[in-house]
Amino acid sequence: MAPPTPLLDRVRYPSDLRNLSAEQLRHVADELRAETIDAVSVTGGHLGSALGVVELTVAIHAVFDTPRDKLIWDVGHQAYPHKILTGRRDRIRTLRQGGGLSGFTRRAESQYDPFGAAHSSTSISAGLGMAVARDLRCARGACDDFHVVCVIGDGAMSAGMAYEAMNNAGALRSRLVVILNDNDMSIAPPVGAMSAYLSRLMSSHSFMGLREAAARMVKHFPRGLEMAARRADEYARGILTGGTLFEELGFYYVGPIDGHNLEHLLPVLRNVRDADDARPILVHAITRKGHGYAPAEKSADKYHGVVKFNVATGEQAKAPPGGPPSYTRVFADALIAEAEADPDIVAITAAMPSGTGLDRFAKKFPDRCFDVGIAEQHAVTFAAGMATEGLKPFCAIYSTFLQRAYDQVVHDVAIQRLPVRFVLDRAGLVGADGATHAGSYDLAYLGCLPGMVVMAPSDEAELVHMVATAAAIGDAPSAVRYPRGEGTGAVLPVRGTVLPLGRGRLVREGSGKRTVAIVSLGSRLADALRAADELAARGLPATVMDARFAKPLDTALIEQLARHHEVVITIEEGSVGGFGAAVMQHLCWAGLLDGGLKLRPMVLPDRFIEHDTQAPQIADAGLAPSDIVRTALAALGVHAQPVRVPAGAIA
Ligand SMILES: Cc1ncc(C[n+]2csc(CCOP(=O)(O)OP(=O)(O)O)c2C)c(N)n1
C-alpha cells in the first residue's frame, strides 16, 4: 500500500514548494523518499541514485524558479523524485513501462526536463549552451534572465566531456551553477584520481562553520548570505572552501556541504542563486546513494538498479530458477576460459564491471581487468595501446556507449589495424531503458570500417565460439555483438572453437518450387526458425541461414541462396545500413539482383523505439516471426490464409 503523504499531496508543481518553511520542506522530502521507494518497488529502476538526491531535488525546486530556471540532471537516472514534484506523480508507477514515463529525463515529457539524457556527462555542456544562449539574447536586449543548474554525479565526473565543458565554462565566464552530487559511488565503486581528489576534499580539511563560509561568500557575492544562514553556524558542519582544481578551471567552488541537510542546502543555494558574479559556480554536495532506505544503504551496489521488490524487506523479485544464463554471464565465463589459457588476454570496462560481466573476470584476474571510469573514448585508445604491445585486449562496452568512442574505433584502432576485440553487450532493443540505450547502430557503424570483423551469435553457445574466435584474430580489430537478456538454452561447450572467418551456416534447407531463404544475423535466428515453421505449415518450406558474420560476409553461401531462391529475406536487430545493406550491396555488384530475385532486408524501422519490454519492442519494430511470414508471402504474391499455427510459433 502506498505510504501516507499528506504534505506531498499538496505539491503538484515546484511552485507549491516555494511558500513552505524549511521544516515543511523536510517533511516533503521524507514523503518524497517514501513515495519514490514505493513507486520503484512496483516498476523497478534506478532507486539508489534517486534516493541520494531527494533533498537536493526539493531544495533546488524550492529555491530556483523551475521551469523558467533550467534544471539539468546528468544521466537523468536519478530524476524520479524530480518527476514526482513536476506534475508527473500520477504516472510515476508507469516508469519504464510501455507507454509510461521514461526512466530518464526527456524534453518531450515535460517542460521541467529542458534537456534529455541517459548517457552520462552531458549536463555541463548542455547547460553552458543554454547559459550562452541566454547571455547572447540579453546582449541583444531580449533578456530572459534565467538560471541554469546542472546536477552531475561523481561517477559522471570521471568522463572527459565534463572537463571539456568545465574548461570552456571557466573561459566563457557565463553564469552557470553546477552541483556535484558526490556519493562516492558510480554504479560500481568509483575509480581514478578524480575520485580520490574528491575524497581528499571531503576529508583532509577541517570543516568550517557556516559563519566563516558566509564571510568568504559575502566577500565574493556582494549580496551575501541571508541572515538565516548566518545564524545557522551551529548546524554548519559542511561548508568548506577549497576545490583548487575547480577554481583553476574558473569555477567558484562552494563546499563540501551535506546534501541531505536542507538547513545547509537551502541557504547555500539561495546565495548561489543571488550571486552577482558572472563566474560559473560549483557546489560540492556530499550525499549517500540509497540514503534513507536501509536495504539500499546496506547493499553493496546501494540498489543502483533494481527489479520489483518488497518494500518492507527490500527483497527483489528473482527470475525463476533453472532458466538459461544471460549472454553477459556466458561471455564472462568464455573470456575467463580463454584467459586461463592465454596470459596476454586483458579486459577493459568503462564503469560497467557488473553490466558487462567483467566483475567475474576481475575476481579471477584482478591484474588483467581495467575499469577506466565512464570514459569510453579512453577505454578504446587505451586498448589500442595495449594491442601495440602484444596484449590481447577485450574492450567490453555496451553497443550504445561505444557510439561515444567512434573516432577512437576508426582512428586509433581500425586505421592501424590493431587487434582490439570489441565486446558489445545490449546490441539490439534493450527494453525498459528505451531508445537512448538501444544498441541499434553498431552493425552500421562497425560494418563500414575496412578490415573490421563483426560477429553476432545466434545463441549463447555461438557466443562462446565467437569469444574464442576473437581471441584468435591477431591481425585485425573484431567485434562480437549480442543481445540483452538470457540465452536460448543452448548447450554450452566447455571451451569455444575458433570459427572459420566469414563463414555462415545453413540451419535449415527449404524445398519446393516457390522458395524463400531467410538469412538471419544474430539474435533473430530463433524467430526466423519460428517463421520458417509457419511457412512450412503453409506448404512453403524455407531455407534458413545463420550468417554468424556481418563482416566479412559469407558471399559464397549468400550467392548460392540468391541463385536458388525466389525470395531472400535478411533479418537483423539493427538499423538500416548494417548487415542487410551489405548483403544487398554485394548481390547488386554480383549481378544477382538483375534477374528478378526478390530481396527483402528486414531492419529496425527509421524511428526510435520507445521503452517497453523487449518482445513488444520487437513487434513494434516489425521484426517478429509474423512480420517475417508476412514479408515472405507478400514477396511471393501469396495472400495470407489463416493456418493452424504450431504452439508458440508466432509472437
Ligand atoms: C556514456 C555512458 N556510459 C555509461 C553509462 C552507464 N551509467 C549509468 S549511471 C552510471 C553511474 C553514474 O554514477 P554517478 O554519476 O556518480 O551517479 P550515481 O548513480 O552514483 O548517483 C553509469 C556508469 C552511461 N549512462 N553513459
The ligand as a Tripos MOL2 file, in Angstrom:
@<TRIPOS>MOLECULE
LIG
   26    27     1     0     0
SMALL
NO_CHARGES

@<TRIPOS>ATOM
      1 C1         28.3540    7.2440  -21.5850 C.3       1 LIG1
      2 C2         27.7680    6.3830  -20.5170 C.ar      1 LIG1
      3 N1         28.4640    5.3270  -20.0610 N.ar      1 LIG1
      4 C3         27.9470    4.5350  -19.1070 C.ar      1 LIG1
      5 C4         26.7120    4.7820  -18.5790 C.ar      1 LIG1
      6 C5         26.0950    3.8550  -17.5600 C.3       1 LIG1
      7 N2         25.8660    4.5130  -16.2840 N.ar      1 LIG1
      8 C6         24.6630    4.9610  -15.9070 C.ar      1 LIG1
      9 S1         24.6650    5.6650  -14.4150 S.2       1 LIG1
     10 C7         26.3060    5.3650  -14.2080 C.ar      1 LIG1
     11 C8         26.9930    5.7620  -12.9480 C.3       1 LIG1
     12 C9         26.8400    7.1860  -12.6820 C.3       1 LIG1
     13 O1         27.4340    7.4920  -11.4550 O.3       1 LIG1
     14 P1         27.1780    8.8930  -10.8030 P.3       1 LIG1
     15 O2         27.2580    9.9490  -11.8310 O.co2     1 LIG1
     16 O3         28.0860    9.0170   -9.6310 O.co2     1 LIG1
     17 O4         25.6630    8.8420  -10.3430 O.3       1 LIG1
     18 P2         25.0070    7.9820   -9.1600 P.3       1 LIG1
     19 O5         24.2700    6.8630   -9.8280 O.co2     1 LIG1
     20 O6         26.0960    7.4990   -8.2560 O.co2     1 LIG1
     21 O7         24.0940    8.9290   -8.4820 O.co2     1 LIG1
     22 C10        26.8290    4.7050  -15.3210 C.ar      1 LIG1
     23 C11        28.2170    4.2680  -15.4630 C.3       1 LIG1
     24 C12        26.0130    5.8940  -19.0950 C.ar      1 LIG1
     25 N3         24.7960    6.2050  -18.6760 N.pl3     1 LIG1
     26 N4         26.5600    6.6670  -20.0450 N.ar      1 LIG1
@<TRIPOS>BOND
     1     1     2 1
     2     2     3 ar
     3     2    26 ar
     4     3     4 ar
     5     4     5 ar
     6     5     6 1
     7     5    24 ar
     8     6     7 1
     9     7     8 ar
    10     7    22 ar
    11     8     9 ar
    12     9    10 ar
    13    10    11 1
    14    10    22 ar
    15    11    12 1
    16    12    13 1
    17    13    14 1
    18    14    15 2
    19    14    16 1
    20    14    17 1
    21    17    18 1
    22    18    19 2
    23    18    20 1
    24    18    21 1
    25    22    23 1
    26    24    25 1
    27    24    26 ar
@<TRIPOS>SUBSTRUCTURE
     1 LIG1         1 GROUP 0 **** ****
